[in-house]
Amino acid sequence: MRATEVVLVLIWFLGVYAPASFCANVTYDHRALLIDGKRRVLISGSIHYPRSTPQMWPDLIGKSKDGGIDVIETYVFWNLHEPVRGQYNFEGRGDLVGFVKAVAAAGLYVHLRIGPYACAEWNYGGFPLWLHFIPGIKFRTDNEPFETEMQRFTAKIVDLMKQEKLYASQGGPIILSQIENEYGNIDKSYGPAAKTYINWAASMATSLDTGVPWVMCQQANAPDPIINTCNGFYCDQFTPNSNQKPKMWTENWTGWFLAFGGAVPYRPVEDLAFAVARFFQRGGTFQNYYMYHGGTNFGRTTGGPFISTSYDYDAPIDEYGIIRQPKWGHLKDLHKAIKLCEEALIATDPTISSPGPNLETSVYKTGSVCVAFLANTGTNDATVTFNGNSYHLPGWSVSILPDCKSVVLNTAKINSASTISSFATESVKEEVDSLGSSSSGWSWISEPVGISKDDAFTKSGLLEQINTTADRSDYLWYSLSIDVEDTAGAQPVLHIESLGHALHAFINGKLAGSGVGNSGNAKVKVDIPITLVSGKNKIDLLSLTVGLQNYGAFYDLVGAGITGPVTLKGLRNGSTVDLSSQQWTYQIGLQGEDLGLSSGSVGQWNSQSNLPTNQPLTWYKTNFVAPSGSNPVAIDFTGLGKGEAWVNGQSIGRYWPTYVAPTSGCTDSCNYRGSYSSSKCLKNCGKPSQTLYHVPRSWLRSDSNILVLFEEKGGDPTKISFTTKQIESVCSHVSESHPPPIDTWNSATKSERKVGPVLSLECPYPNQVISSIKFASFGTPHGTCGNFNHGLCSSNRALSIVQKACIGSSSCNIGVSNNTFGNPCRGVTKSLAVEASCT
């Protein structure tokens, strides 16, 4: 075992088994959660344990704690833990107990969202598909078969937590649990039974006697003692349904999910920080980021349909586990500012007033302590007079004054550094196996077109896919033979209608055409010109799903597959033949799936020199050496079409680099001012939605690794490449009007606190130093990290001063003032912009 592996194992052992001391009593009143009788202001962040690996958990949790997070929030995924009724899985990425213990070891709390409906862009909303086949069942309503199963699983999870003494009432980290999830968004569709169901769910949950409060998000009629909570981009206007319950925000969306065929959404940190500050300004005391780390939809876990494999979510910690700056750092400063106000926030309700249009002040006073929030909810800058002093407020910002005098932070002014990351391509270092391999290093197996398995069956008419496959595979073959008379002069067209999500049509063993839906409309309708021969012709239709529906009223009844009609138009006599009701032969899944080709260790792999490329239904395999170093690894699938990939038998998810985002709707820079929506800030238009796919380091061996691909549509595997993610540049841009660094607030002397704004740079990894300054300008520089430019006003001393202060150090701090750089232009608010490299 290598030294790094020993360290990793030691960290993991300590992360899971190190003892942590927690409270014994969690209650609530109208202001906050009370932990051992004391009100608390709590900052929470969502991390979903199966969207990363156990080896990543301690690092992700540690970075969350460093960012000012007090609570880790996660869903519990029923279909992950009970894939077969009565057969449970809590291993690997499903080790829920291990995850909760790792959080406890870091000294953080847990909010366990049992649901057990999750939504979460997760396959089938987290419900196991077998639930659908229970006689008489109706999901999420007053239905005895459903309620019996829901109670059984919820009790299973609660009992598992109790056995390990993980509830706060037992000295463990779990301070909150959730039952149901966003039901209030759709409960009207279920009629009067919805209220009966919600009352039942609340009663069932509280009867399990966890000793900690239960919440229901987006449920205005949540019965006592359940706390109803808010989800959304903004929750400052939310009020709970009782004046005995605290104001809680269970999902503050840090970005948005990515769909195959969509552009990449992101949310400016200035807007996110504004939303958080507004929530605490108006009486909130518990706020959770959804997501704090989004992670990856490994295997076939994506929902949607059409949710991408990446679940990065523009979160403060990115998909690969790297801190995203300046989002992580600016929020960390915000959390410090809020915690400076905690004594007053928990002691009283705010006094709120409006000194002018779009302006609002909130004051919390207790004894000699006074805290103020000054908000500008308009998009233009404004000046507000408060306590006899004048304060400049940028549009769409909140200033926090822990002493009702001095601004410790303004949400629109970022002191934190930003970073630029990049992916460095490495050629695939191939390992030639003992049997030899093709000149490209790849071997292959062709998947048969149509019916190839013994368990195929024949039925009249077209079957709905989910009811047929029970989601055991993405794939369902529909096969038919037809006799055609003389075809001379005819140009037949095969018309196919499907509930979705995509399909491929093969005529006499050859791919004739394909169709695909999208995240807004999964249905497929295609007209494919085909060539038939006189006599017998074989039509094979491969229908496929791309994650099952996870949201909406009665979402479990949304079907998939080729339900028709399927017709042949334009035959020689001009007639149309309806094939829908004929005898179709069906095959669930692929022959290669049954054979276990994804492991790479079975099957008769062809290793001749003529590697077939751009051929549909092909399994590919290669042996490779893992990229060197410790940086996160991804595979760039450019050159392939659509399919799934496995590394050493572990599925890294569905790949689909040929699904390109629309060419319009993106912006080079997004104005954070004004209400955010999921379509406001988009990038990557006209490009593939996702080309890079995360391969966790723990799945890689130091010597030989096996990569297996199943390519549906056709591509060239020799074009893929391995990449490693690294930080390219560290930047900061701080003006004379920025508040001083928040850490100076608690300085021993007031003179130290009077320090002005400071630009700080720090290398992202241990043992790195700042090796070069790529850009430095004091005056009126503009642009963003990686694209800074000098303005009309610029100090000619800036570069040399920054170089002297920073090069050779792991971090540096530079005062942003005329005292440091001179005054290149009078009467102008100046700023300092720096871009540096670390090695």
Residue pairs with C-beta under 8 A, 6 or more apart in sequence:
1 9
2 702
4 630
8 55
11 58
12 54
12 55
12 58
14 58
14 105
15 57
15 58
15 61
15 101
15 102
15 105
15 106
16 98
16 101
16 102
16 105
17 101
17 105
18 105
20 104
20 105
20 106
20 107
20 173
21 171
22 104
22 109
22 168
22 171
22 172
22 173
23 35
23 36
23 168
23 171
23 175
24 36
24 168
24 169
24 170
24 171
25 34
25 35
25 36
25 37
25 168
25 169
25 211
26 33
26 34
26 35
26 168
26 169
26 175
26 176
26 211
26 212
26 213
27 33
27 34
27 37
27 213
28 34
28 213
28 227
28 245
28 246
29 39
29 244
29 246
30 243
30 244
30 245
30 246
31 39
31 246
31 283
31 285
31 346
31 349
32 39
32 40
32 41
32 42
32 246
32 285
32 286
32 346
33 39
33 40
33 42
33 175
33 176
33 213
33 246
33 285
33 286
34 40
35 168
35 175
38 346
39 285
39 346
39 347
40 70
40 285
40 342
40 346
41 280
41 285
41 286
41 338
41 339
41 341
41 342
41 345
41 346
42 70
42 71
42 109
42 285
42 286
42 287
43 68
43 69
43 70
43 71
43 287
43 335
43 338
44 69
44 70
44 71
44 72
44 73
44 111
44 286
44 287
44 288
44 289
45 64
45 67
45 69
45 71
45 72
45 73
45 288
45 289
45 291
45 292
45 293
45 316
46 72
46 73
46 74
46 251
46 288
46 289
46 290
46 291
46 292
46 293
47 57
47 60
47 61
47 64
47 72
47 73
47 74
47 291
47 292
47 293
47 295
48 74
48 75
48 77
48 120
48 291
48 294
48 295
48 311
49 57
49 74
49 93
49 94
49 95
49 96
49 99
50 77
50 80
50 93
50 94
50 298
50 301
51 293
51 294
51 295
51 296
51 297
51 298
51 301
51 311
52 60
52 93
52 293
52 295
52 296
52 321
52 696
53 92
53 93
53 696
53 698
53 699
54 92
54 93
54 95
54 98
54 99
54 698
55 696
55 697
55 698
56 321
56 696
56 698
57 98
57 99
57 102
58 102
58 105
58 106
59 321
60 293
60 317
60 321
61 72
61 102
61 103
61 106
61 108
62 106
63 317
63 321
63 323
63 328
64 72
64 106
64 108
64 292
64 293
64 317
65 106
65 107
65 108
66 332
67 292
67 316
67 317
67 323
67 328
67 331
67 332
67 335
68 331
68 332
68 334
68 335
68 336
68 339
69 108
69 289
69 292
69 335
70 108
70 109
71 108
71 109
71 110
71 111
71 175
71 176
71 286
71 288
72 103
72 108
72 109
72 110
72 111
72 292
73 110
73 111
73 113
73 250
73 288
73 290
74 99
74 110
74 111
74 112
74 113
75 113
75 115
75 118
75 120
75 122
75 126
75 181
76 96
76 112
76 113
76 114
76 115
76 116
76 118
76 126
76 157
77 94
77 118
77 120
77 122
77 126
78 115
78 116
78 118
78 126
78 127
78 128
78 153
79 122
79 123
79 124
79 126
79 127
79 128
79 129
80 89
80 93
80 94
80 126
80 301
81 88
81 89
81 90
81 94
81 96
81 153
81 157
82 88
82 89
82 128
82 153
82 156
83 89
83 128
84 130
85 128
85 130
88 156
90 96
90 97
90 160
93 298
96 157
96 160
97 160
97 161
97 164
97 166
100 110
100 112
100 161
100 164
100 166
100 172
100 173
100 174
101 164
101 166
103 109
103 110
103 173
104 110
104 166
104 172
104 173
108 173
109 168
109 173
109 174
109 175
110 166
110 173
110 174
110 175
110 176
111 174
111 175
111 176
111 177
111 178
111 250
111 288
112 157
112 161
112 174
112 176
112 177
112 178
113 177
113 178
113 181
113 250
114 154
114 157
114 158
114 177
114 178
114 179
115 126
115 178
115 179
115 180
115 181
116 126
116 127
116 150
116 153
116 154
116 157
117 125
117 126
117 127
117 139
117 140
117 180
117 181
117 183
118 125
118 126
118 181
118 550
119 125
119 126
119 181
119 182
119 303
119 550
119 551
120 126
120 303
120 550
121 257
121 297
121 302
121 303
121 304
121 307
121 311
121 550
122 297
122 301
122 302
122 303
122 550
123 300
123 301
123 302
123 303
123 471
123 547
123 548
123 550
124 303
124 471
124 548
124 549
124 550
124 556
125 303
125 549
125 550
125 551
125 555
125 556
126 550
127 139
127 556
129 466
129 470
129 471
129 548
130 470
131 137
131 139
131 146
131 149
132 466
132 467
132 470
132 556
133 470
134 145
134 146
134 149
135 145
136 143
136 144
136 145
137 143
137 145
137 146
137 149
138 145
138 146
139 146
139 554
139 556
140 146
140 180
140 183
140 190
140 197
141 190
141 193
141 194
141 197
142 193
142 194
142 196
142 197
142 200
143 193
143 197
147 197
147 200
147 204
150 201
150 204
151 204
154 179
154 204
154 205
154 208
155 208
158 177
158 208
158 210
161 167
161 172
161 174
161 210
162 170
162 210
164 172
165 171
165 172
166 172
166 173
166 174
167 174
167 210
167 211
167 212
168 174
168 175
168 211
168 212
169 210
169 211
169 212
170 211
174 210
174 212
175 212
175 213
176 212
176 213
176 214
176 215
177 205
177 210
177 212
177 213
177 214
177 215
178 214
178 215
178 216
178 217
178 250
179 201
179 202
179 204
179 205
179 214
179 215
179 216
179 226
180 198
180 201
180 216
180 219
181 216
181 217
181 218
182 217
182 218
182 219
182 231
183 194
183 198
183 216
183 218
183 219
184 216
184 218
184 219
184 220
184 221
185 218
186 552
186 553
187 194
187 195
187 198
187 219
188 194
189 553
189 554
190 197
190 553
195 221
198 216
198 219
198 221
198 222
198 223
199 223
201 216
202 214
202 216
202 222
202 223
202 226
203 223
205 214
205 226
206 214
206 225
206 226
213 225
213 227
214 225
214 226
214 227
215 222
215 226
215 227
215 228
215 229
215 248
215 250
216 222
216 226
216 227
216 228
216 229
217 228
217 229
217 230
217 231
217 250
217 251
218 228
218 229
218 230
218 231
219 226
219 228
220 228
220 241
221 228
221 241
222 228
222 241
224 242
224 244
227 240
227 245
227 246
227 248
228 240
228 241
228 245
229 240
229 248
229 249
229 250
230 238
230 247
230 248
230 249
230 250
230 251
231 249
231 250
231 251
231 253
231 290
232 251
232 252
232 253
233 252
233 253
233 267
233 275
233 675
233 676
233 677
234 275
234 278
234 279
234 675
235 249
235 252
235 275
235 279
235 284
235 287
236 275
236 278
236 279
236 281
236 282
236 284
237 282
238 247
238 249
239 247
240 246
240 247
240 248
246 285
246 286
247 279
247 282
247 283
247 284
247 285
247 286
248 284
248 285
248 286
248 287
249 279
249 284
249 286
249 287
249 288
250 288
250 290
251 288
251 290
252 272
252 275
252 276
252 279
252 287
252 288
252 289
252 290
253 267
253 290
253 313
253 678
254 267
254 272
254 289
254 290
254 291
254 292
254 313
254 314
254 315
254 316
254 327
255 265
255 266
255 267
255 291
255 294
255 312
255 313
255 314
255 315
256 265
256 267
256 313
256 314
256 678
257 265
257 307
257 308
257 311
257 313
258 264
258 265
258 307
258 308
258 310
258 311
258 312
258 689
258 690
259 304
259 306
259 307
259 308
259 518
259 519
259 689
260 306
260 307
260 308
260 519
260 546
260 656
260 659
260 689
260 690
261 306
261 516
261 518
261 519
261 659
261 660
261 661
261 689
262 306
262 308
262 519
262 661
262 662
262 689
263 661
263 662
263 665
263 666
263 682
263 683
263 684
263 685
263 689
264 661
264 682
264 683
264 684
264 689
265 314
265 678
265 679
265 681
265 682
266 314
266 670
266 681
266 682
266 683
267 314
267 676
267 681
268 670
268 672
268 676
268 681
269 326
269 327
269 330
269 331
269 414
269 672
270 330
270 396
270 397
270 411
270 412
270 414
270 672
271 396
271 672
271 673
271 676
272 327
272 331
273 330
273 331
273 334
273 398
273 411
273 412
274 396
274 397
274 398
274 411
274 412
274 672
275 676
276 287
276 331
276 334
276 338
276 411
277 334
277 338
277 373
277 375
277 398
277 400
277 411
278 375
278 377
278 398
279 287
280 287
280 338
280 341
280 345
280 373
281 350
281 360
281 362
281 373
281 375
281 398
282 350
282 352
282 362
283 349
283 350
285 345
285 346
289 315
289 316
289 331
290 313
291 311
291 313
291 315
292 315
292 316
292 317
293 315
293 316
293 317
293 318
293 321
294 310
294 311
294 312
294 313
294 315
294 318
294 319
295 311
295 312
295 319
296 309
296 310
296 311
296 319
296 652
296 653
296 694
297 307
297 308
297 309
297 310
297 311
297 547
297 653
298 309
298 650
298 651
298 652
298 653
299 651
299 653
300 471
300 474
300 547
300 644
300 651
300 653
300 654
301 547
301 653
302 308
302 309
302 546
302 547
302 653
302 654
303 547
303 548
303 549
303 550
303 551
304 519
304 546
304 547
304 548
304 549
304 550
305 500
305 501
305 517
305 519
305 522
305 545
305 546
305 547
305 548
305 549
305 560
306 501
306 517
306 518
306 519
306 522
306 546
306 547
307 519
307 547
307 550
308 656
308 689
308 690
309 652
309 653
309 654
309 655
309 690
309 693
310 319
310 690
310 692
310 693
310 694
311 319
312 318
312 319
314 324
314 327
315 324
315 327
316 323
316 324
316 327
316 328
316 331
317 323
317 324
317 328
318 324
318 421
319 694
320 632
320 634
320 694
320 725
321 632
322 421
322 632
322 725
322 727
322 764
323 329
323 419
323 764
324 419
325 416
325 417
325 418
325 419
325 730
326 414
326 416
326 417
326 418
328 416
329 414
329 415
329 416
329 417
330 414
330 415
330 416
332 416
333 409
333 415
333 416
333 742
334 409
334 411
336 409
336 742
336 743
337 400
337 402
337 408
337 409
337 742
338 345
338 400
340 400
340 402
340 408
340 745
341 364
341 371
341 400
341 402
343 366
343 369
344 364
344 365
344 366
344 369
344 370
344 371
345 364
345 371
347 364
347 366
347 369
348 364
348 365
348 366
349 364
350 362
350 363
350 364
350 373
351 362
351 363
351 364
351 365
352 360
352 361
352 362
353 360
353 361
354 360
354 361
355 361
355 384
355 385
355 386
356 382
356 384
357 378
358 376
358 377
358 378
358 382
359 374
359 375
359 376
359 377
359 378
359 382
359 384
359 393
360 374
360 375
360 377
361 372
361 373
361 374
361 375
361 384
361 386
362 372
362 373
362 375
363 370
363 371
363 372
363 404
364 370
364 371
364 372
365 371
370 403
370 404
371 400
371 401
371 402
371 403
371 404
372 386
372 387
372 400
372 401
372 404
373 398
373 399
373 400
373 401
374 384
374 386
374 391
374 393
374 398
374 399
374 401
375 393
375 397
375 398
375 399
376 382
376 384
376 393
376 394
376 395
376 396
376 397
376 398
377 396
378 395
378 396
379 395
379 396
379 673
379 674
380 395
381 392
381 393
381 394
381 395
382 392
382 393
382 395
383 390
383 391
383 392
383 393
384 390
384 391
384 393
385 391
386 401
386 404
387 404
387 405
389 405
391 399
391 407
392 737
393 399
393 410
394 410
394 412
394 413
395 412
395 673
396 412
396 672
396 673
396 674
397 410
397 411
397 412
397 413
398 410
398 411
399 407
399 409
399 410
399 411
400 407
400 408
400 409
400 410
401 407
401 408
402 408
402 745
406 753
407 739
408 739
408 742
408 745
409 739
409 742
410 738
410 739
412 672
413 735
413 737
413 738
413 739
414 733
414 734
415 732
415 734
415 738
415 739
415 741
415 742
415 757
415 758
415 760
416 732
417 730
417 731
417 732
417 760
417 761
417 762
418 730
418 731
418 732
418 733
418 784
418 785
419 727
419 728
419 729
419 730
419 731
419 764
419 785
420 727
420 728
420 729
420 731
420 785
420 786
421 725
421 726
421 727
421 728
422 725
422 726
422 728
423 634
423 636
423 692
423 723
423 724
423 725
423 726
424 723
424 724
424 726
425 636
425 721
425 722
425 723
426 627
426 628
426 721
426 722
426 723
426 724
427 721
427 722
428 441
428 622
428 624
428 720
428 721
428 722
429 624
429 625
430 437
430 441
430 622
430 623
430 624
430 625
431 623
431 624
431 625
431 703
431 704
431 705
432 441
432 623
433 623
435 605
435 607
436 607
437 443
437 607
437 622
437 623
438 607
438 608
438 609
438 610
438 611
439 609
439 611
440 611
440 717
440 718
441 622
441 623
441 624
441 718
442 611
442 620
442 621
442 622
442 717
442 718
443 605
443 606
443 607
443 620
443 621
443 622
444 605
444 606
444 611
444 612
444 618
444 619
444 620
444 621
445 592
445 597
445 603
445 604
445 605
445 606
445 618
445 619
446 612
446 615
446 617
446 618
446 619
447 590
447 591
447 592
447 617
447 618
447 619
447 710
448 591
448 617
449 506
449 509
449 540
449 617
450 477
450 479
450 506
450 509
450 538
450 540
450 587
451 477
451 479
451 540
451 585
451 587
452 587
452 591
453 587
453 589
453 591
453 594
455 587
455 588
456 477
456 479
456 585
456 586
456 587
457 585
457 586
458 583
458 584
458 585
458 586
459 583
459 584
459 586
460 581
460 582
460 583
460 584
461 564
461 580
461 581
461 582
461 584
462 478
462 561
462 562
462 563
462 564
462 566
462 580
462 584
463 476
463 478
463 561
463 563
463 584
463 586
464 499
464 559
464 560
464 561
464 563
465 476
465 499
465 543
465 545
465 559
465 560
465 561
465 562
466 545
466 548
466 559
466 560
466 561
467 559
468 476
468 561
468 586
468 588
469 475
469 476
469 588
469 589
471 545
471 548
472 588
472 589
473 588
473 589
473 590
473 593
474 544
474 545
474 546
474 644
474 654
475 542
475 543
475 544
475 588
475 589
475 590
475 593
476 542
476 543
476 544
476 561
476 586
476 587
476 588
476 589
477 540
477 541
477 542
477 543
477 585
477 586
477 587
478 540
478 541
478 542
478 543
478 562
478 584
478 585
478 586
479 538
479 539
479 540
479 541
479 584
479 585
479 586
479 587
480 538
480 539
480 540
480 579
480 582
480 583
480 584
480 585
481 536
481 537
481 538
481 539
482 536
482 537
482 539
482 568
482 577
482 579
482 582
483 535
483 536
483 537
484 532
484 533
484 534
484 535
484 537
484 571
485 534
485 572
486 534
486 572
487 532
487 533
487 534
487 571
487 572
488 572
489 572
490 532
490 570
490 571
490 572
491 529
491 570
492 529
492 530
492 531
492 532
492 568
492 569
492 570
492 571
493 527
493 528
493 529
493 530
493 568
493 569
493 570
494 505
494 507
494 512
494 513
494 527
494 528
494 529
494 530
494 539
494 566
494 567
494 568
494 569
495 525
495 526
495 527
495 528
495 565
495 566
495 567
495 568
495 569
496 503
496 505
496 515
496 524
496 525
496 526
496 528
496 541
496 562
496 566
497 523
497 524
497 525
497 562
497 563
497 564
497 565
497 566
498 515
498 517
498 523
498 524
498 525
498 543
498 560
498 561
498 562
498 563
499 522
499 523
499 558
499 559
499 560
499 561
499 562
499 563
500 517
500 522
500 523
500 524
500 545
500 560
500 561
501 516
501 517
501 522
501 524
501 544
501 545
501 546
501 547
501 560
502 514
502 515
502 516
502 517
502 524
502 543
502 544
502 546
502 642
503 514
503 515
503 516
503 524
503 526
503 541
503 542
503 543
503 544
503 562
504 511
504 513
504 514
504 541
504 542
504 544
504 616
504 712
504 713
505 511
505 512
505 513
505 514
505 515
505 526
505 528
505 530
505 539
505 540
505 541
505 542
506 512
506 538
506 539
506 540
506 541
506 542
507 530
507 531
507 532
507 537
507 538
507 539
508 532
508 533
508 537
508 538
509 538
509 540
511 616
511 713
511 714
512 528
512 529
512 530
512 531
513 526
513 528
513 529
513 530
514 526
514 713
515 524
515 525
515 526
515 528
516 524
516 659
517 523
517 524
522 560
527 569
539 579
541 562
541 566
542 617
542 712
543 560
543 561
543 562
544 712
545 560
545 561
546 654
546 656
547 654
548 560
549 555
549 556
549 558
552 558
564 580
565 578
565 580
566 578
566 579
566 580
567 576
567 577
567 578
567 579
567 580
568 576
568 577
568 579
569 576
570 576
571 577
590 710
592 598
592 603
592 619
592 710
595 602
595 603
596 602
596 603
597 603
597 619
597 708
597 710
598 644
598 646
598 649
598 651
598 708
598 710
599 646
599 649
599 706
599 708
600 621
600 646
600 648
600 649
600 706
600 707
600 708
601 649
601 706
603 619
605 621
611 717
611 718
612 618
613 714
613 715
613 716
613 717
613 718
614 714
614 715
614 716
615 711
615 714
616 711
616 712
616 713
616 714
617 711
617 712
618 710
618 711
618 714
619 708
619 709
619 710
619 711
620 708
620 709
620 710
620 711
620 717
621 706
621 707
621 708
621 709
622 706
622 707
622 717
623 704
623 705
623 706
623 707
624 704
624 705
624 706
624 707
624 722
625 703
625 704
625 705
626 633
626 697
626 700
626 701
626 702
626 705
627 633
627 722
627 723
627 724
629 724
630 697
631 724
631 725
631 726
632 694
632 697
632 724
632 725
633 694
633 695
633 696
633 697
633 700
633 722
633 723
633 724
633 725
634 692
634 693
634 694
634 695
634 722
634 723
634 724
634 725
635 645
635 652
635 692
635 693
635 695
635 707
635 720
635 721
635 722
635 723
636 691
636 692
636 720
636 721
636 722
636 723
637 645
637 655
637 657
637 691
637 692
637 693
637 720
638 657
638 688
638 691
638 719
638 720
638 721
639 657
639 715
639 716
639 717
639 718
639 719
639 720
640 655
640 657
640 658
640 709
640 711
640 715
640 716
640 717
640 719
640 720
641 656
641 657
641 658
641 711
641 712
641 713
641 714
641 715
642 654
642 655
642 656
642 658
642 659
642 711
642 712
642 713
643 654
643 655
643 709
643 710
643 711
643 712
643 713
644 651
644 653
644 654
644 655
644 709
644 710
645 651
645 652
645 653
645 655
645 693
645 707
645 708
645 709
645 710
646 652
646 706
646 707
646 708
646 709
647 695
647 699
647 700
647 705
647 706
647 707
648 699
648 700
648 701
648 705
648 706
649 706
650 699
652 693
652 694
652 695
652 699
653 693
655 690
655 693
655 709
656 688
656 689
656 690
657 688
657 690
657 691
658 688
658 713
658 715
659 688
659 689
660 686
660 687
660 688
660 689
661 684
661 685
661 686
661 687
661 688
661 689
662 685
662 686
663 685
663 686
664 685
665 679
665 682
665 685
666 682
666 683
666 684
666 685
667 681
667 682
667 683
669 784
670 680
670 681
692 723
709 717
711 717
727 764
727 765
727 838
728 786
728 837
729 774
729 785
729 786
729 835
729 836
729 837
730 761
730 762
730 763
730 764
730 770
730 835
730 836
730 837
730 838
731 785
731 786
731 788
731 833
731 834
731 835
731 836
732 759
732 760
732 761
732 832
732 833
732 834
733 759
733 781
733 785
733 788
733 831
733 832
733 833
733 834
734 757
734 758
734 759
734 816
734 831
734 832
735 757
735 816
735 829
735 830
735 831
735 832
736 756
736 757
736 816
736 817
736 829
736 830
736 831
737 757
737 829
738 757
738 816
739 757
740 753
740 754
740 755
740 756
740 757
740 758
741 755
741 757
741 758
741 760
741 813
744 752
744 753
744 755
745 753
747 753
755 815
756 815
756 816
756 817
757 815
757 816
757 817
758 813
758 814
758 815
758 816
759 813
759 814
759 816
759 832
759 834
760 811
760 812
760 813
760 814
761 770
761 806
761 811
761 812
761 834
761 836
762 810
762 811
763 769
763 770
763 810
763 811
763 838
764 838
765 838
768 810
768 838
768 839
769 807
769 808
769 809
769 810
769 838
769 839
770 806
770 807
770 808
770 809
770 810
770 811
770 812
770 836
770 837
770 838
771 807
771 837
771 838
771 839
772 807
772 836
772 837
773 799
773 802
773 803
773 806
773 807
773 834
773 835
773 836
774 835
774 836
774 837
775 788
775 833
775 834
775 835
776 798
776 799
776 801
776 802
776 803
776 832
776 833
776 834
776 835
777 788
777 790
777 791
777 794
777 795
777 798
777 799
777 832
777 833
778 794
778 795
778 797
778 798
778 816
778 820
778 821
778 824
778 830
778 831
778 832
779 790
779 791
779 792
779 793
779 794
779 795
779 798
779 824
779 825
779 828
779 830
779 831
780 791
780 792
780 793
780 794
780 825
780 828
780 830
780 831
781 788
781 789
781 790
781 791
781 794
781 831
781 832
781 833
782 788
782 789
782 791
783 789
783 833
785 835
786 835
788 833
788 835
792 825
793 824
793 825
793 828
793 830
794 824
795 821
795 822
795 824
796 824
797 821
797 822
798 821
798 832
801 814
801 820
801 821
802 812
802 814
802 834
805 812
805 813
805 814
806 812
806 814
806 834
806 836
810 838
814 820
814 832
814 834
816 830
816 831
816 832
818 830
821 832
824 830
